[in-house]
């Protein structure tokens, strides 16, 4: 069985190569420029390689409005997060009547071109209310929206230069590559696991449970922009590699980094993450407690409720839900409310904040919480901080 069909039926490819790329690189030098921030750079690359299929570029007003109100593209296809390119009014004036725009990185290097089909004004506060469900400046997504311009450029893009991912490049597969790998291994059912933290024992329990019902696992940690307090990406990569080497069945698991930025949009972002993994070829998607949440802005099972609003057949990917998991001292193993009858006093639950506090203080992470090899990587990284 071939891996899952892309969202909308076709895997988008907006990456130019060879003569076409050289031609456009030369042409781009004459175009007005728009500098992209790190999230926008990630979005450009993910659009181009098909991770955001069926998008071929930054969306226009019709899709944007439909997503805010109906959680669907204007075509009716499920989609929950706007993927837009916001600019200031001054930038719009500088672009003038140009039909094409060069998109650049922080070093002023052209990375892509945009065929400018539309410029529209949007309401940042309204988007925050609809997508993030809050306008509080304590929410990182709200702060990001407030930092942007008030107009959006829309149109298809072409990627001319891939982002230099340094040590992460060898562990980052495009959707066409994961699909080839899944087919080569003969996997018909593939479950994806999204995380922005090191994988601890409770996560490992979830992965093993999921592997009991599918052919293969895509460990797909998000490695784009996150909060400054999160564990650094290079440290997390070492933790993932250790887990793959020592504890997961290599013939049934693949590690690939997902170069997207976190939006911290909770329930809506859970749908967005599931659709992207469908484009990578996955048939199932693990949804845990407070998926893509931040602080106390969303309830622990709001993401589950949101996913249940959509028919899995329409989404094209099957969610697998897990309750909060923990180590039960009396059971002597990782468990959940569904499998353990003991009370809170018998349970070891460590939040990300608590883990970082222990590491900063030079204290040991309990072996019940994380594997010794992973604990040593984290301890080394935090030593002296």
FIPA-334445 format. One record per residue (C-alpha): residue number from 1; x, y, z. Coordinates in Angstrom, 2 decimals, padded with zeros to 5 digits, m for minus. Each point is the difference from the previous one (the first is absolute). Example, Ala and Ser with C-alpha at 12.3 -4.5 7.8 and 13.67 -1.06 7.14 Angstrom:
// residues 2
num->1, u->012.30, v->m004.50, w->007.80 .
num->2, u->001.37, v->003.44, w->m000.66 .
END
This chain:
// residues 385
num->1, u->000.00, v->000.00, w->000.00 .
num->2, u->001.33, v->003.44, w->m000.95 .
num->3, u->000.35, v->002.63, w->002.75 .
num->4, u->m002.89, v->002.42, w->000.54 .
num->5, u->m001.02, v->002.31, w->m002.84 .
num->6, u->000.91, v->003.69, w->000.45 .
num->7, u->m002.58, v->002.48, w->001.23 .
num->8, u->m001.98, v->001.06, w->m003.06 .
num->9, u->001.30, v->m002.97, w->m002.00 .
num->10, u->003.30, v->001.38, w->m001.36 .
num->11, u->003.38, v->000.58, w->001.63 .
num->12, u->001.02, v->003.57, w->m000.81 .
num->13, u->003.52, v->000.66, w->m001.29 .
num->14, u->001.07, v->003.66, w->m000.28 .
num->15, u->003.76, v->m000.61, w->000.13 .
num->16, u->001.85, v->001.26, w->m003.07 .
num->17, u->003.21, v->m001.70, w->m001.11 .
num->18, u->002.45, v->000.10, w->m002.91 .
num->19, u->m000.39, v->002.57, w->m002.75 .
num->20, u->m003.38, v->001.20, w->001.25 .
num->21, u->001.50, v->000.76, w->003.39 .
num->22, u->002.96, v->001.90, w->m001.50 .
num->23, u->m002.33, v->002.02, w->m002.18 .
num->24, u->m002.18, v->001.02, w->002.94 .
num->25, u->002.97, v->000.79, w->002.24 .
num->26, u->001.17, v->002.48, w->m002.62 .
num->27, u->m003.47, v->001.43, w->m000.44 .
num->28, u->m000.49, v->000.32, w->003.76 .
num->29, u->002.85, v->002.51, w->000.20 .
num->30, u->m002.21, v->002.54, w->m001.82 .
num->31, u->m003.09, v->m000.52, w->002.18 .
num->32, u->m001.17, v->001.90, w->003.09 .
num->33, u->000.95, v->m001.89, w->003.16 .
num->34, u->m001.77, v->m001.12, w->003.14 .
num->35, u->002.08, v->m001.32, w->002.89 .
num->36, u->m001.45, v->m003.05, w->001.75 .
num->37, u->000.17, v->m000.85, w->003.68 .
num->38, u->000.83, v->m003.55, w->001.13 .
num->39, u->m003.64, v->m001.18, w->000.04 .
num->40, u->m000.64, v->001.36, w->m003.49 .
num->41, u->003.18, v->m001.67, w->m001.27 .
num->42, u->m001.22, v->m003.30, w->001.42 .
num->43, u->m003.41, v->000.50, w->m001.60 .
num->44, u->001.58, v->000.69, w->m003.42 .
num->45, u->002.01, v->m003.21, w->000.14 .
num->46, u->m002.89, v->m002.12, w->001.26 .
num->47, u->m002.31, v->001.34, w->m002.71 .
num->48, u->002.63, v->m000.69, w->m002.65 .
num->49, u->000.71, v->m003.62, w->000.97 .
num->50, u->m003.69, v->m000.87, w->000.34 .
num->51, u->m000.28, v->m000.26, w->003.78 .
num->52, u->m002.80, v->002.58, w->m000.16 .
num->53, u->m001.72, v->m001.52, w->m003.07 .
num->54, u->m002.24, v->001.11, w->m001.66 .
num->55, u->001.42, v->003.51, w->000.63 .
num->56, u->002.24, v->001.24, w->m002.82 .
num->57, u->000.78, v->003.30, w->001.68 .
num->58, u->m001.20, v->002.47, w->002.59 .
num->59, u->m003.79, v->000.00, w->000.14 .
num->60, u->m002.33, v->002.77, w->m001.11 .
num->61, u->m003.01, v->001.59, w->001.66 .
num->62, u->m002.58, v->m002.64, w->m001.04 .
num->63, u->001.94, v->m002.85, w->001.57 .
num->64, u->001.00, v->002.14, w->002.99 .
num->65, u->m003.60, v->000.99, w->000.82 .
num->66, u->m001.28, v->m003.53, w->m000.53 .
num->67, u->002.60, v->m001.37, w->002.41 .
num->68, u->m000.83, v->002.50, w->002.73 .
num->69, u->m003.75, v->m000.67, w->m000.19 .
num->70, u->m000.37, v->m003.56, w->m001.31 .
num->71, u->003.39, v->m001.65, w->000.68 .
num->72, u->000.19, v->m000.88, w->m003.69 .
num->73, u->001.57, v->001.32, w->m003.16 .
num->74, u->m002.39, v->001.74, w->m002.39 .
num->75, u->m000.15, v->m003.32, w->m001.92 .
num->76, u->m001.52, v->m001.65, w->003.10 .
num->77, u->003.13, v->m002.02, w->000.83 .
num->78, u->000.67, v->m000.11, w->003.78 .
num->79, u->002.70, v->002.50, w->001.02 .
num->80, u->000.29, v->001.80, w->003.33 .
num->81, u->003.04, v->002.34, w->000.00 .
num->82, u->000.53, v->003.03, w->m002.27 .
num->83, u->003.29, v->m000.14, w->m001.91 .
num->84, u->000.48, v->003.62, w->m001.00 .
num->85, u->002.81, v->002.43, w->m000.76 .
num->86, u->m000.56, v->003.17, w->002.03 .
num->87, u->001.77, v->003.24, w->m000.91 .
num->88, u->m000.24, v->003.66, w->000.97 .
num->89, u->m001.72, v->002.73, w->m001.98 .
num->90, u->003.42, v->001.48, w->m000.79 .
num->91, u->001.10, v->m003.32, w->m001.53 .
num->92, u->m003.13, v->m000.06, w->m002.14 .
num->93, u->000.88, v->003.47, w->m001.30 .
num->94, u->003.55, v->m001.12, w->m000.80 .
num->95, u->m001.33, v->m002.98, w->m001.97 .
num->96, u->m002.26, v->002.33, w->m001.99 .
num->97, u->m001.49, v->m001.60, w->m003.11 .
num->98, u->002.52, v->m002.84, w->m000.18 .
num->99, u->m001.46, v->m003.35, w->m001.01 .
num->100, u->002.80, v->m001.99, w->001.61 .
num->101, u->001.90, v->000.36, w->003.25 .
num->102, u->003.31, v->m001.46, w->001.19 .
num->103, u->m000.12, v->m001.52, w->003.47 .
num->104, u->003.25, v->000.21, w->001.97 .
num->105, u->001.49, v->m001.36, w->003.21 .
num->106, u->001.63, v->001.97, w->002.83 .
num->107, u->003.23, v->000.22, w->m002.05 .
num->108, u->m001.86, v->001.64, w->m002.93 .
num->109, u->000.48, v->m003.14, w->m002.09 .
num->110, u->m002.85, v->m000.83, w->m002.37 .
num->111, u->m001.64, v->m003.29, w->000.99 .
num->112, u->m003.25, v->000.11, w->m001.98 .
num->113, u->m002.22, v->002.02, w->m002.29 .
num->114, u->m003.67, v->000.84, w->000.43 .
num->115, u->m002.39, v->000.55, w->m002.89 .
num->116, u->m002.04, v->002.84, w->001.52 .
num->117, u->m003.67, v->m000.63, w->m000.68 .
num->118, u->m001.58, v->001.88, w->002.88 .
num->119, u->000.67, v->002.43, w->002.84 .
num->120, u->m002.59, v->000.08, w->002.75 .
num->121, u->m000.44, v->001.52, w->003.45 .
num->122, u->m000.70, v->m002.22, w->002.98 .
num->123, u->m000.96, v->000.46, w->003.63 .
num->124, u->002.73, v->m001.39, w->002.26 .
num->125, u->m002.19, v->000.06, w->003.10 .
num->126, u->m002.79, v->m001.84, w->m001.78 .
num->127, u->002.44, v->m002.66, w->m001.19 .
num->128, u->001.26, v->m000.43, w->003.56 .
num->129, u->m003.55, v->m000.45, w->001.30 .
num->130, u->m000.95, v->m002.52, w->m002.69 .
num->131, u->003.20, v->m002.04, w->m000.25 .
num->132, u->001.73, v->000.37, w->003.36 .
num->133, u->m003.24, v->000.48, w->001.97 .
num->134, u->001.56, v->002.88, w->001.94 .
num->135, u->001.28, v->003.54, w->m000.45 .
num->136, u->002.17, v->m000.14, w->003.12 .
num->137, u->003.53, v->001.30, w->m000.49 .
num->138, u->001.15, v->m002.85, w->002.25 .
num->139, u->m000.59, v->m002.34, w->m002.93 .
num->140, u->003.09, v->m000.25, w->m002.27 .
num->141, u->m002.19, v->m000.28, w->m003.09 .
num->142, u->m001.78, v->003.24, w->000.84 .
num->143, u->003.32, v->001.77, w->000.52 .
num->144, u->001.18, v->m001.29, w->m003.38 .
num->145, u->m003.12, v->001.31, w->m001.75 .
num->146, u->000.45, v->003.39, w->001.66 .
num->147, u->003.53, v->000.19, w->m001.41 .
num->148, u->m001.20, v->m000.34, w->m003.59 .
num->149, u->m001.21, v->002.48, w->m002.59 .
num->150, u->m003.67, v->000.55, w->m000.73 .
num->151, u->m000.08, v->m001.13, w->m003.69 .
num->152, u->000.50, v->m003.42, w->m001.57 .
num->153, u->001.64, v->m000.92, w->m003.31 .
num->154, u->m001.57, v->m002.99, w->m001.73 .
num->155, u->001.03, v->m002.20, w->m002.90 .
num->156, u->001.93, v->m003.12, w->m001.02 .
num->157, u->003.70, v->m000.26, w->000.85 .
num->158, u->003.07, v->m001.67, w->m001.45 .
num->159, u->002.79, v->m001.09, w->002.31 .
num->160, u->003.43, v->000.82, w->m001.44 .
num->161, u->002.28, v->m000.71, w->002.98 .
num->162, u->m000.49, v->m002.54, w->002.77 .
num->163, u->000.61, v->001.17, w->003.53 .
num->164, u->003.42, v->m001.07, w->001.33 .
num->165, u->m000.91, v->m002.31, w->002.87 .
num->166, u->003.57, v->m000.82, w->000.99 .
num->167, u->000.15, v->m003.12, w->002.19 .
num->168, u->m003.77, v->m000.50, w->m000.38 .
num->169, u->000.14, v->m000.44, w->m003.79 .
num->170, u->000.92, v->m003.70, w->000.13 .
num->171, u->m003.06, v->m000.71, w->002.13 .
num->172, u->m002.61, v->002.04, w->m001.92 .
num->173, u->m002.02, v->m001.83, w->m002.64 .
num->174, u->m002.44, v->001.61, w->m002.41 .
num->175, u->m003.48, v->m001.52, w->m000.50 .
num->176, u->001.05, v->m001.66, w->m003.27 .
num->177, u->002.91, v->m001.63, w->001.85 .
num->178, u->m002.03, v->m001.32, w->002.95 .
num->179, u->m002.58, v->m001.32, w->m002.46 .
num->180, u->002.70, v->m001.81, w->m001.98 .
num->181, u->001.45, v->m001.44, w->003.21 .
num->182, u->m003.37, v->m001.22, w->001.28 .
num->183, u->m000.77, v->m001.65, w->m003.34 .
num->184, u->003.47, v->m001.56, w->m000.18 .
num->185, u->m000.51, v->m001.52, w->003.44 .
num->186, u->m003.45, v->m001.27, w->m000.94 .
num->187, u->m001.81, v->002.01, w->002.66 .
num->188, u->m003.70, v->000.48, w->m000.65 .
num->189, u->m000.81, v->001.63, w->003.33 .
num->190, u->002.31, v->002.59, w->001.55 .
num->191, u->m000.52, v->001.94, w->003.22 .
num->192, u->001.60, v->003.42, w->000.52 .
num->193, u->001.04, v->001.44, w->003.34 .
num->194, u->000.44, v->003.75, w->000.40 .
num->195, u->002.02, v->001.47, w->002.85 .
num->196, u->002.08, v->003.06, w->000.81 .
num->197, u->001.58, v->m001.57, w->003.09 .
num->198, u->002.40, v->m002.88, w->000.65 .
num->199, u->m001.87, v->m003.32, w->000.01 .
num->200, u->m000.45, v->m001.24, w->003.56 .
num->201, u->m001.25, v->m003.35, w->001.31 .
num->202, u->m003.68, v->000.95, w->m000.18 .
num->203, u->000.43, v->000.97, w->m003.66 .
num->204, u->001.84, v->m003.25, w->m000.63 .
num->205, u->m002.94, v->m001.92, w->001.47 .
num->206, u->m002.33, v->001.77, w->m002.44 .
num->207, u->002.26, v->m000.79, w->m002.95 .
num->208, u->000.17, v->m003.68, w->000.90 .
num->209, u->m003.78, v->m000.21, w->000.38 .
num->210, u->m000.48, v->001.60, w->m003.41 .
num->211, u->002.53, v->m002.34, w->m001.62 .
num->212, u->m002.15, v->m002.94, w->001.08 .
num->213, u->m002.68, v->001.01, w->m002.53 .
num->214, u->001.94, v->001.42, w->m002.99 .
num->215, u->002.87, v->m001.05, w->m002.25 .
num->216, u->002.38, v->002.85, w->000.74 .
num->217, u->000.70, v->003.14, w->002.02 .
num->218, u->001.11, v->003.44, w->m001.18 .
num->219, u->001.60, v->001.77, w->002.94 .
num->220, u->m000.45, v->003.53, w->m001.32 .
num->221, u->001.15, v->002.60, w->002.54 .
num->222, u->m000.58, v->003.64, w->m000.83 .
num->223, u->003.34, v->001.76, w->m000.42 .
num->224, u->m001.02, v->003.45, w->m001.21 .
num->225, u->m000.34, v->003.06, w->002.20 .
num->226, u->m001.28, v->m000.68, w->003.53 .
num->227, u->000.13, v->001.92, w->003.27 .
num->228, u->003.38, v->000.96, w->001.41 .
num->229, u->m000.65, v->m002.04, w->003.14 .
num->230, u->m000.44, v->m003.25, w->m001.94 .
num->231, u->002.89, v->m002.47, w->m000.13 .
num->232, u->002.35, v->001.09, w->m002.84 .
num->233, u->m000.52, v->m001.80, w->m003.30 .
num->234, u->003.52, v->m001.45, w->m000.21 .
num->235, u->m000.37, v->m001.50, w->003.48 .
num->236, u->m003.37, v->m001.50, w->m000.86 .
num->237, u->001.43, v->m001.56, w->m003.16 .
num->238, u->002.65, v->m001.81, w->002.04 .
num->239, u->m002.75, v->m001.29, w->002.30 .
num->240, u->m002.09, v->m001.27, w->m002.95 .
num->241, u->003.00, v->m001.76, w->m001.54 .
num->242, u->000.78, v->m001.68, w->003.32 .
num->243, u->m003.58, v->m001.23, w->000.28 .
num->244, u->000.07, v->m001.35, w->m003.55 .
num->245, u->003.31, v->m001.81, w->000.56 .
num->246, u->m000.85, v->m001.55, w->003.31 .
num->247, u->m003.73, v->m000.46, w->000.47 .
num->248, u->m002.09, v->000.07, w->m003.19 .
num->249, u->m000.08, v->m002.78, w->m002.63 .
num->250, u->002.06, v->001.45, w->m002.86 .
num->251, u->m001.80, v->m002.13, w->m002.61 .
num->252, u->m003.34, v->001.54, w->001.04 .
num->253, u->000.89, v->003.59, w->000.87 .
num->254, u->001.31, v->003.01, w->m001.95 .
num->255, u->001.30, v->003.25, w->001.45 .
num->256, u->m000.45, v->003.12, w->m002.11 .
num->257, u->000.00, v->003.60, w->001.19 .
num->258, u->m003.00, v->002.20, w->m000.81 .
num->259, u->001.30, v->003.50, w->m000.83 .
num->260, u->m003.14, v->001.92, w->000.95 .
num->261, u->m000.44, v->002.79, w->002.52 .
num->262, u->m002.34, v->m000.44, w->002.95 .
num->263, u->m003.10, v->002.16, w->m000.05 .
num->264, u->m001.23, v->m001.17, w->003.44 .
num->265, u->m003.54, v->m000.04, w->m001.37 .
num->266, u->m001.13, v->m003.00, w->002.03 .
num->267, u->m003.07, v->m001.76, w->m001.50 .
num->268, u->000.26, v->001.58, w->m003.44 .
num->269, u->003.69, v->m000.75, w->m000.23 .
num->270, u->m000.66, v->m003.65, w->000.81 .
num->271, u->m002.04, v->m000.23, w->m003.22 .
num->272, u->002.72, v->001.90, w->m001.87 .
num->273, u->002.67, v->m002.41, w->001.27 .
num->274, u->m002.11, v->m003.02, w->m000.98 .
num->275, u->m000.54, v->001.29, w->m003.56 .
num->276, u->003.73, v->000.64, w->m000.45 .
num->277, u->000.83, v->m003.56, w->001.12 .
num->278, u->m002.58, v->m001.30, w->m002.47 .
num->279, u->002.02, v->001.79, w->m002.69 .
num->280, u->003.13, v->m001.80, w->001.22 .
num->281, u->m001.85, v->m003.26, w->m000.66 .
num->282, u->m001.25, v->m000.88, w->003.48 .
num->283, u->m003.36, v->m001.68, w->000.58 .
num->284, u->m000.24, v->000.56, w->003.78 .
num->285, u->000.90, v->002.86, w->002.31 .
num->286, u->000.56, v->m000.08, w->003.76 .
num->287, u->m001.85, v->002.69, w->001.94 .
num->288, u->001.02, v->000.37, w->003.61 .
num->289, u->m001.00, v->002.20, w->002.85 .
num->290, u->m000.10, v->003.75, w->m000.78 .
num->291, u->001.40, v->m000.47, w->m003.49 .
num->292, u->001.75, v->003.18, w->m001.26 .
num->293, u->m001.11, v->001.82, w->003.12 .
num->294, u->001.81, v->002.58, w->002.07 .
num->295, u->m000.54, v->001.03, w->003.61 .
num->296, u->m003.62, v->m000.42, w->001.05 .
num->297, u->m001.59, v->001.40, w->m003.13 .
num->298, u->m001.59, v->m003.31, w->m001.04 .
num->299, u->m001.60, v->m002.88, w->001.85 .
num->300, u->001.89, v->m003.30, w->000.18 .
num->301, u->m002.30, v->m001.70, w->m002.50 .
num->302, u->m001.10, v->002.92, w->m002.20 .
num->303, u->002.12, v->m001.33, w->m002.88 .
num->304, u->m001.78, v->m003.35, w->000.20 .
num->305, u->m003.39, v->001.72, w->m000.07 .
num->306, u->001.01, v->002.04, w->m003.03 .
num->307, u->001.20, v->m003.04, w->m001.94 .
num->308, u->m003.25, v->m001.80, w->000.77 .
num->309, u->m001.88, v->002.83, w->m001.73 .
num->310, u->001.44, v->m001.27, w->m003.30 .
num->311, u->m000.76, v->m003.33, w->m001.64 .
num->312, u->003.30, v->m001.93, w->m000.21 .
num->313, u->m000.97, v->m001.00, w->m003.56 .
num->314, u->m000.19, v->003.69, w->m000.94 .
num->315, u->003.26, v->000.88, w->001.75 .
num->316, u->001.60, v->m003.02, w->m001.60 .
num->317, u->001.99, v->m000.91, w->003.09 .
num->318, u->m001.10, v->m001.90, w->003.10 .
num->319, u->000.71, v->001.60, w->003.39 .
num->320, u->001.11, v->m002.25, w->002.86 .
num->321, u->m000.83, v->001.53, w->003.37 .
num->322, u->001.89, v->m000.57, w->003.22 .
num->323, u->m000.83, v->001.11, w->003.51 .
num->324, u->002.70, v->001.54, w->002.16 .
num->325, u->002.59, v->m002.64, w->000.85 .
num->326, u->002.22, v->m000.27, w->003.08 .
num->327, u->002.25, v->m002.36, w->001.88 .
num->328, u->m001.90, v->m001.82, w->002.75 .
num->329, u->002.28, v->m001.03, w->002.85 .
num->330, u->m002.42, v->m002.68, w->001.19 .
num->331, u->m000.55, v->m001.47, w->m003.47 .
num->332, u->003.74, v->000.29, w->m000.67 .
num->333, u->m000.60, v->001.22, w->m003.55 .
num->334, u->m001.33, v->002.77, w->m002.20 .
num->335, u->m003.78, v->000.09, w->m000.05 .
num->336, u->m003.03, v->002.24, w->m000.51 .
num->337, u->m003.38, v->000.55, w->001.62 .
num->338, u->m001.32, v->m002.80, w->m002.20 .
num->339, u->002.50, v->m002.57, w->001.28 .
num->340, u->000.85, v->001.07, w->003.56 .
num->341, u->m002.24, v->000.17, w->003.08 .
num->342, u->002.48, v->001.69, w->002.35 .
num->343, u->m000.19, v->003.57, w->001.19 .
num->344, u->002.06, v->003.14, w->m000.69 .
num->345, u->002.40, v->m000.67, w->002.88 .
num->346, u->001.25, v->m003.12, w->m001.82 .
num->347, u->000.56, v->001.77, w->m003.31 .
num->348, u->003.12, v->001.69, w->m001.31 .
num->349, u->m000.90, v->002.84, w->m002.38 .
num->350, u->002.64, v->002.55, w->m000.96 .
num->351, u->m000.89, v->003.07, w->m002.01 .
num->352, u->002.43, v->001.54, w->m002.48 .
num->353, u->000.47, v->002.89, w->002.41 .
num->354, u->000.87, v->m002.38, w->002.85 .
num->355, u->002.45, v->m001.91, w->m002.20 .
num->356, u->001.81, v->003.18, w->m000.98 .
num->357, u->000.13, v->001.06, w->003.66 .
num->358, u->001.59, v->m003.31, w->001.02 .
num->359, u->002.54, v->000.25, w->m002.81 .
num->360, u->000.95, v->003.59, w->000.84 .
num->361, u->000.49, v->m000.99, w->003.62 .
num->362, u->002.25, v->m002.91, w->m000.98 .
num->363, u->m002.45, v->m002.57, w->001.40 .
num->364, u->m000.53, v->m003.46, w->m001.41 .
num->365, u->m003.03, v->m000.79, w->m002.16 .
num->366, u->m001.79, v->m003.06, w->001.40 .
num->367, u->000.62, v->m003.16, w->m002.02 .
num->368, u->m003.77, v->m000.56, w->000.11 .
num->369, u->m000.41, v->003.23, w->m001.98 .
num->370, u->002.72, v->m000.21, w->m002.64 .
num->371, u->002.55, v->m002.45, w->m001.32 .
num->372, u->003.51, v->000.32, w->001.54 .
num->373, u->001.60, v->000.76, w->m003.37 .
num->374, u->m002.45, v->002.84, w->m000.64 .
num->375, u->000.38, v->001.31, w->003.54 .
num->376, u->003.78, v->000.18, w->m000.46 .
num->377, u->m000.35, v->001.98, w->m003.25 .
num->378, u->m002.31, v->002.48, w->001.70 .
num->379, u->002.14, v->000.25, w->003.11 .
num->380, u->003.10, v->000.71, w->m002.08 .
num->381, u->m001.81, v->002.66, w->m002.04 .
num->382, u->m001.30, v->001.81, w->003.08 .
num->383, u->003.20, v->m000.28, w->002.07 .
num->384, u->001.11, v->003.48, w->001.03 .
num->385, u->m003.24, v->001.70, w->m001.10 .
END
